[in-house]
Amino acid sequence: MTIDRFDPPESQQEAREAKSAKHLFLLWDKVCCFYDRGRIGKYELDEMRDVVYSRMDNLVSLQSAIEQSFQKAS
């Protein structure tokens, strides 16, 4: 994971395609590092937060649905 440049569309796409919470947390950490170093502004941080949180919510919902389907099958 390189920390030299931040491409908002690329990072948002990466968040939308993330298949795990771990990947999202790593991406969020990367975004926070850019913000802490002043390489991105509050707008970019907020945009990424919205995408990451939305995807995390989707992943949690999917996991819950899968767990419920296994409980019904038992």
C-alpha positions as CSV (number, residue, x, y, z in Angstrom):
1,M,0.0,0.0,0.0
2,T,1.6,3.2,-1.1
3,I,0.9,6.4,0.6
4,D,2.4,8.9,-1.9
5,R,-0.7,9.8,-3.8
6,F,-4.5,9.9,-3.3
7,D,-6.8,9.4,-6.2
8,P,-10.4,10.0,-5.0
9,P,-12.3,8.2,-7.8
10,E,-9.9,5.2,-7.6
11,S,-10.1,5.0,-3.8
12,Q,-13.9,5.3,-3.9
13,Q,-14.1,2.5,-6.4
14,E,-11.7,0.4,-4.3
15,A,-14.1,0.9,-1.3
16,R,-17.1,0.0,-3.3
17,E,-15.4,-3.2,-4.5
18,A,-14.1,-4.2,-1.1
19,K,-15.0,-7.7,-0.1
20,S,-14.0,-7.6,3.6
21,A,-14.1,-5.3,6.6
22,K,-10.4,-5.7,6.9
23,H,-9.8,-4.2,3.5
24,L,-12.1,-1.3,4.3
25,F,-10.3,-0.6,7.5
26,L,-7.0,-0.6,5.8
27,L,-8.3,1.8,3.1
28,W,-9.8,4.0,5.8
29,D,-6.5,4.1,7.6
30,K,-4.7,5.1,4.4
31,V,-7.3,7.9,3.9
32,C,-6.8,9.1,7.5
33,C,-3.0,9.2,7.0
34,F,-3.5,11.5,3.9
35,Y,-5.8,13.7,5.9
36,D,-3.5,13.9,8.9
37,R,-0.6,14.9,6.7
38,G,-2.6,17.6,5.0
39,R,-2.5,15.9,1.6
40,I,-6.3,15.8,1.3
41,G,-9.0,18.1,2.7
42,K,-12.0,17.6,4.8
43,Y,-14.2,17.3,1.7
44,E,-12.3,14.3,0.4
45,L,-12.2,12.8,3.9
46,D,-16.0,13.1,4.2
47,E,-16.6,11.7,0.7
48,M,-14.5,8.7,1.5
49,R,-16.1,8.3,4.9
50,D,-19.5,8.1,3.3
51,V,-18.4,5.5,0.7
52,V,-16.5,3.4,3.3
53,Y,-19.4,3.5,5.9
54,S,-22.0,2.6,3.2
55,R,-19.9,-0.4,2.0
56,M,-19.3,-1.5,5.6
57,D,-23.1,-1.4,6.2
58,N,-23.7,-3.5,3.1
59,L,-21.1,-6.0,4.2
60,V,-22.6,-6.3,7.7
61,S,-26.1,-6.7,6.2
62,L,-24.8,-9.4,3.9
63,Q,-23.1,-11.2,6.7
64,S,-26.3,-11.1,8.8
65,A,-28.4,-12.5,6.0
66,I,-25.9,-15.3,5.5
67,E,-25.9,-16.1,9.2
68,Q,-29.7,-16.1,9.3
69,S,-29.9,-18.4,6.3
70,F,-27.6,-20.9,8.1
71,Q,-29.7,-20.7,11.3
72,K,-32.9,-21.4,9.3
73,A,-31.2,-24.4,7.6
74,S,-30.3,-26.0,10.9
